[in-house]
């Protein structure tokens, strides 16, 4: 039997301790299982179906697609996101991981970042591309790269919901308070986005920004800047709070 | 014993949650290469202590070292060299035992891959999970999860293995298997385990600490603890007229007390002695000098851990 000295130890220290192994594991949880294609398939069907309502009016179809892409995947994203940290805290698997050479920062980062990649890919990019194929086939005049770019603000919106949920999960032990905050944003967001004054002042304005990209009507860049700042804040607050958590 | 001989050493360690004192002024010393049982009723503070040692919670008073390193300032290094099994271990249920061990190993070792696989195979063998190694964990029994927990705790060749209630909630067969595994690992690591199952403690441990309501009420090698706080005692079962023998024995300066009770016409004595060396030679001879007494049974009193434990806990409860 080999001794410990025959092994090559993991040498990461500080916040990086355990990051590589956890990141790989979390990416595998999404992309190494059926999750990525099941989610991609589900949201492709739903969003393409909604978008195809505007079959006689392709421009209206594009608008419906954006609107639905803002709301419906968000429901799933909030539900999945609340499990990522909350469930691990409650079940004891977080304590198990953190009893090993893993930093709490690495634990939080590897919940936030791989989830973001998975959500954006399966629930925004794949359905978006399929919708693009359908919409152009139906006669909508969409520039490929412009349309692709217009998915980015929608992705940021979903990240806002996801990271808000995960940030709250570092504070609370039950689903109620964790989901009570993001859900109102999800349903009020599209209406707030239409408001001439408050519209550009928060992540909800991202919908208008996406629409503006494809329609050529310029929209304030404020929602993008504000959302990026908020996402960074969520990450910092979550890392700080989780660092104080006692198991 | 030199402080470097202790793998765990706490100095006034304590933890409060708001107004609740979960642990008070703990002075624990766990010697290297021992199987150390951390015994106490539910809610005594055992799990809190373990969480403090592993950095999963922060102490509100006192300090402690594990493997010579401070539990607050040098916890990363502690976790590299310690193996831990939680009270109710929860792993990712979609993974198999082998995948769980691969994942846990990746937190310690980058490779070589073949050695990691060899280590995993070896530990699966030790805990008897080779045949189920590739099935998802969600179908495992409590005992199998516990055995997997021990395997993952042993992956990194830990100098110290911390097991929180390793046999709790298992059926007798599962408990037996876990205890055997613990015994088989004693030459690889110091084992510090919490439990409230007294039979297990008496069977596998060589040292015991007893915790009650957050207070350490005893800490000693198990043989020492089993002797009892009154010192060495002998039991005698007698027939006949024991009055004179009783007064003769009571008058000996090496006898500290005699308790007697009658059962089915026989007298049962428990003779507590101050000088065991004299007692070994003189006790039985002194009684047999009296022709009216027949000795039916004679021996060293064997305390059961349960007896000791209950008495210590009751004493601690009444002293409050």
Interface residues (C-beta under 8 A of the other chain):
Chain A: X1 X2 X3 X4 X6 X7 X8 X9 X10 X13 X17 X18 X20 X21 X22 X24 X25 X29 X33 X91 X92 X93 X95 X96 X97 X98 X99 X100 X101 X102 X103 X246 X247
Chain B: X51 X54 X55 X56 X57 X58 X76 X79 X80 X82 X84 X86 X88 X89 X90 X91 X92 X94 X103 X104 X106 X107 X108 X109 X110 X111 X112 X115 X116 X118 X119 X122 X156 X157
